[in-house]
Amino acid sequence: MINFEEELKKFKPSLEVEQTEEAIYSQDLDDMTDLMKKMMKEAEKKNR
């Protein structure tokens, strides 16, 4: 039978996952609200 506590003690995340996580969190990504605001500003400029 698998001893999950022992297996969890042995667990080490792969370096690739950590590097990917750092790259994702370090970026300043726009969310949907930011994108909608940009689209509304562009639409207002076109309607003038």
MOPAC internal coordinates of N, CA, C and O (Angstrom, degrees):
PM7 1SCF
backbone

  N    0.0000 0     0.00 0     0.00 0    0    0    0
  C    1.4536 1     0.00 0     0.00 0    1    0    0
  C    1.5338 1   109.13 1     0.00 0    2    1    0
  O    1.2310 1   120.32 1   -34.32 1    3    2    1
  N    1.3083 1   116.99 1   145.68 1    3    2    1
  C    1.4606 1   122.32 1  -178.45 1    5    3    2
  C    1.5185 1   110.50 1   -80.58 1    6    5    3
  O    1.2310 1   120.91 1   -49.35 1    7    6    5
  N    1.3161 1   115.86 1   130.65 1    7    6    5
  C    1.4578 1   121.65 1   175.54 1    9    7    6
  C    1.5307 1   106.90 1   -94.89 1   10    9    7
  O    1.2310 1   120.44 1   -79.91 1   11   10    9
  N    1.3163 1   116.77 1   100.09 1   11   10    9
  C    1.4597 1   121.61 1  -173.94 1   13   11   10
  C    1.5247 1   112.76 1   -63.31 1   14   13   11
  O    1.2310 1   120.37 1   145.56 1   15   14   13
  N    1.3208 1   116.91 1   -34.44 1   15   14   13
  C    1.4704 1   120.12 1   179.21 1   17   15   14
  C    1.5253 1   110.50 1   -62.60 1   18   17   15
  O    1.2310 1   120.37 1   136.47 1   19   18   17
  N    1.3241 1   116.89 1   -43.53 1   19   18   17
  C    1.4626 1   121.25 1   179.18 1   21   19   18
  C    1.5225 1   110.77 1   -66.95 1   22   21   19
  O    1.2310 1   120.35 1   138.64 1   23   22   21
  N    1.3106 1   116.93 1   -41.36 1   23   22   21
  C    1.4607 1   121.04 1   179.31 1   25   23   22
  C    1.5320 1   111.24 1   -64.05 1   26   25   23
  O    1.2310 1   120.43 1   140.72 1   27   26   25
  N    1.3253 1   116.77 1   -39.28 1   27   26   25
  C    1.4600 1   120.20 1   178.43 1   29   27   26
  C    1.5285 1   111.46 1   -65.59 1   30   29   27
  O    1.2310 1   120.03 1   145.67 1   31   30   29
  N    1.3224 1   117.54 1   -34.33 1   31   30   29
  C    1.4657 1   121.12 1   177.20 1   33   31   30
  C    1.5293 1   110.92 1   -64.71 1   34   33   31
  O    1.2310 1   120.22 1   147.07 1   35   34   33
  N    1.3381 1   117.19 1   -32.93 1   35   34   33
  C    1.4665 1   122.41 1  -178.76 1   37   35   34
  C    1.5347 1   112.54 1   -80.29 1   38   37   35
  O    1.2310 1   120.80 1   161.55 1   39   38   37
  N    1.3186 1   116.07 1   -18.45 1   39   38   37
  C    1.4659 1   120.53 1  -173.18 1   41   39   38
  C    1.5189 1   111.98 1   -64.37 1   42   41   39
  O    1.2310 1   121.07 1   -46.92 1   43   42   41
  N    1.3290 1   115.56 1   133.08 1   43   42   41
  C    1.4630 1   122.48 1   173.11 1   45   43   42
  C    1.5239 1   106.74 1  -136.97 1   46   45   43
  O    1.2310 1   119.71 1   -57.77 1   47   46   45
  N    1.3362 1   118.16 1   122.23 1   47   46   45
  C    1.4601 1   119.12 1  -179.53 1   49   47   46
  C    1.5246 1   110.63 1   -63.69 1   50   49   47
  O    1.2310 1   121.05 1   -32.47 1   51   50   49
  N    1.3011 1   115.61 1   147.53 1   51   50   49
  C    1.4552 1   119.03 1   179.79 1   53   51   50
  C    1.5183 1   109.97 1   -69.06 1   54   53   51
  O    1.2310 1   121.07 1   -28.75 1   55   54   53
  N    1.3103 1   115.55 1   151.25 1   55   54   53
  C    1.4563 1   121.37 1  -178.11 1   57   55   54
  C    1.5180 1   111.02 1   -62.76 1   58   57   55
  O    1.2310 1   119.97 1   145.48 1   59   58   57
  N    1.3247 1   117.66 1   -34.52 1   59   58   57
  C    1.4562 1   121.26 1  -179.26 1   61   59   58
  C    1.5246 1   111.34 1   -61.23 1   62   61   59
  O    1.2310 1   120.37 1   139.25 1   63   62   61
  N    1.3204 1   116.90 1   -40.75 1   63   62   61
  C    1.4581 1   120.67 1  -179.58 1   65   63   62
  C    1.5225 1   109.87 1   -64.26 1   66   65   63
  O    1.2310 1   120.13 1   135.29 1   67   66   65
  N    1.3246 1   117.35 1   -44.71 1   67   66   65
  C    1.4570 1   120.98 1   179.67 1   69   67   66
  C    1.5249 1   111.03 1   -63.13 1   70   69   67
  O    1.2310 1   120.06 1   138.07 1   71   70   69
  N    1.3134 1   117.49 1   -41.93 1   71   70   69
  C    1.4643 1   120.78 1   179.12 1   73   71   70
  C    1.5214 1   110.90 1   -64.62 1   74   73   71
  O    1.2310 1   120.50 1   138.73 1   75   74   73
  N    1.3092 1   116.66 1   -41.27 1   75   74   73
  C    1.4593 1   120.92 1   178.85 1   77   75   74
  C    1.5176 1   110.46 1   -64.53 1   78   77   75
  O    1.2310 1   120.64 1   136.66 1   79   78   77
  N    1.3284 1   116.37 1   -43.34 1   79   78   77
  C    1.4611 1   120.77 1   179.67 1   81   79   78
  C    1.5290 1   110.77 1   -60.12 1   82   81   79
  O    1.2310 1   119.81 1   136.16 1   83   82   81
  N    1.3276 1   117.96 1   -43.84 1   83   82   81
  C    1.4622 1   121.82 1   179.05 1   85   83   82
  C    1.5267 1   110.88 1   -62.48 1   86   85   83
  O    1.2310 1   120.30 1   138.66 1   87   86   85
  N    1.3259 1   117.04 1   -41.34 1   87   86   85
  C    1.4604 1   121.06 1  -179.84 1   89   87   86
  C    1.5242 1   111.14 1   -64.58 1   90   89   87
  O    1.2310 1   120.37 1   139.39 1   91   90   89
  N    1.3129 1   116.90 1   -40.61 1   91   90   89
  C    1.4656 1   120.90 1  -179.00 1   93   91   90
  C    1.5186 1   110.65 1   -68.04 1   94   93   91
  O    1.2310 1   120.44 1   132.48 1   95   94   93
  N    1.3299 1   116.76 1   -47.52 1   95   94   93
  C    1.4653 1   120.40 1  -176.11 1   97   95   94
  C    1.5243 1   112.39 1   -71.65 1   98   97   95
  O    1.2310 1   119.63 1   155.97 1   99   98   97
  N    1.3273 1   118.31 1   -24.03 1   99   98   97
  C    1.4597 1   120.06 1  -177.75 1  101   99   98
  C    1.5334 1   112.31 1   -80.58 1  102  101   99
  O    1.2310 1   119.67 1   165.48 1  103  102  101
  N    1.3089 1   118.24 1   -14.52 1  103  102  101
  C    1.4554 1   121.36 1  -179.61 1  105  103  102
  C    1.5218 1   110.66 1   -84.58 1  106  105  103
  O    1.2310 1   121.29 1   -35.45 1  107  106  105
  N    1.3238 1   115.14 1   144.55 1  107  106  105
  C    1.4602 1   120.19 1   176.04 1  109  107  106
  C    1.5273 1   106.93 1   -96.03 1  110  109  107
  O    1.2310 1   121.03 1   -89.59 1  111  110  109
  N    1.3219 1   115.63 1    90.41 1  111  110  109
  C    1.4571 1   121.15 1  -175.85 1  113  111  110
  C    1.5207 1   110.80 1   -90.64 1  114  113  111
  O    1.2310 1   121.17 1   -36.59 1  115  114  113
  N    1.3216 1   115.36 1   143.41 1  115  114  113
  C    1.4630 1   121.04 1   175.61 1  117  115  114
  C    1.5237 1   109.17 1   -76.91 1  118  117  115
  O    1.2310 1   120.99 1   -39.57 1  119  118  117
  N    1.3222 1   115.72 1   140.43 1  119  118  117
  C    1.4491 1   118.46 1   173.34 1  121  119  118
  C    1.5244 1   108.27 1   -99.09 1  122  121  119
  O    1.2310 1   119.90 1     2.15 1  123  122  121
  N    1.3094 1   117.80 1  -177.85 1  123  122  121
  C    1.4672 1   121.67 1  -176.04 1  125  123  122
  C    1.5228 1   111.47 1   -61.66 1  126  125  123
  O    1.2310 1   119.71 1   144.55 1  127  126  125
  N    1.3179 1   118.16 1   -35.45 1  127  126  125
  C    1.4628 1   121.08 1   179.41 1  129  127  126
  C    1.5202 1   110.45 1   -63.78 1  130  129  127
  O    1.2310 1   120.38 1   135.25 1  131  130  129
  N    1.3269 1   116.89 1   -44.75 1  131  130  129
  C    1.4652 1   120.92 1   178.09 1  133  131  130
  C    1.5311 1   110.92 1   -60.80 1  134  133  131
  O    1.2310 1   120.81 1   136.66 1  135  134  133
  N    1.3180 1   116.06 1   -43.34 1  135  134  133
  C    1.4665 1   120.04 1  -179.45 1  137  135  134
  C    1.5246 1   111.29 1   -64.57 1  138  137  135
  O    1.2310 1   120.19 1   139.13 1  139  138  137
  N    1.3283 1   117.24 1   -40.87 1  139  138  137
  C    1.4669 1   120.54 1   179.29 1  141  139  138
  C    1.5255 1   111.03 1   -65.44 1  142  141  139
  O    1.2310 1   120.13 1   140.07 1  143  142  141
  N    1.3335 1   117.36 1   -39.93 1  143  142  141
  C    1.4644 1   120.77 1   178.07 1  145  143  142
  C    1.5204 1   110.69 1   -61.70 1  146  145  143
  O    1.2310 1   120.47 1   136.49 1  147  146  145
  N    1.3296 1   116.71 1   -43.51 1  147  146  145
  C    1.4693 1   121.00 1   178.62 1  149  147  146
  C    1.5292 1   110.52 1   -62.21 1  150  149  147
  O    1.2310 1   120.56 1   136.22 1  151  150  149
  N    1.3236 1   116.53 1   -43.78 1  151  150  149
  C    1.4590 1   120.27 1  -179.43 1  153  151  150
  C    1.5300 1   110.93 1   -64.27 1  154  153  151
  O    1.2310 1   120.18 1   141.15 1  155  154  153
  N    1.3296 1   117.27 1   -38.85 1  155  154  153
  C    1.4672 1   120.72 1  -179.71 1  157  155  154
  C    1.5268 1   110.75 1   -67.78 1  158  157  155
  O    1.2310 1   120.13 1   140.85 1  159  158  157
  N    1.3320 1   117.36 1   -39.15 1  159  158  157
  C    1.4655 1   120.89 1   177.97 1  161  159  158
  C    1.5240 1   110.53 1   -64.20 1  162  161  159
  O    1.2310 1   120.68 1   137.09 1  163  162  161
  N    1.3415 1   116.31 1   -42.91 1  163  162  161
  C    1.4573 1   120.18 1   178.54 1  165  163  162
  C    1.5228 1   111.02 1   -63.81 1  166  165  163
  O    1.2310 1   120.03 1   139.90 1  167  166  165
  N    1.3256 1   117.54 1   -40.10 1  167  166  165
  C    1.4624 1   121.87 1   179.53 1  169  167  166
  C    1.5349 1   110.07 1   -65.50 1  170  169  167
  O    1.2310 1   119.79 1   140.17 1  171  170  169
  N    1.3298 1   118.01 1   -39.83 1  171  170  169
  C    1.4599 1   121.55 1   177.99 1  173  171  170
  C    1.5241 1   111.23 1   -63.15 1  174  173  171
  O    1.2310 1   120.37 1   139.40 1  175  174  173
  N    1.3240 1   116.90 1   -40.60 1  175  174  173
  C    1.4693 1   121.04 1   178.77 1  177  175  174
  C    1.5235 1   111.10 1   -63.79 1  178  177  175
  O    1.2310 1   120.16 1   140.78 1  179  178  177
  N    1.3198 1   117.29 1   -39.22 1  179  178  177
  C    1.4630 1   121.53 1  -179.34 1  181  179  178
  C    1.5334 1   111.61 1   -69.90 1  182  181  179
  O    1.2310 1   120.26 1   148.19 1  183  182  181
  N    1.3228 1   117.11 1   -31.81 1  183  182  181
  C    1.4618 1   121.58 1  -177.39 1  185  183  182
  C    1.5204 1   113.41 1   -80.74 1  186  185  183
  O    1.2310 1   119.25 1   172.30 1  187  186  185
  N    1.2956 1   119.03 1    -7.70 1  187  186  185
  C    1.4706 1   121.05 1  -179.09 1  189  187  186
  C    1.4751 1   112.50 1   -77.71 1  190  189  187
  O    1.2310 1   120.10 1   180.00 1  191  190  189

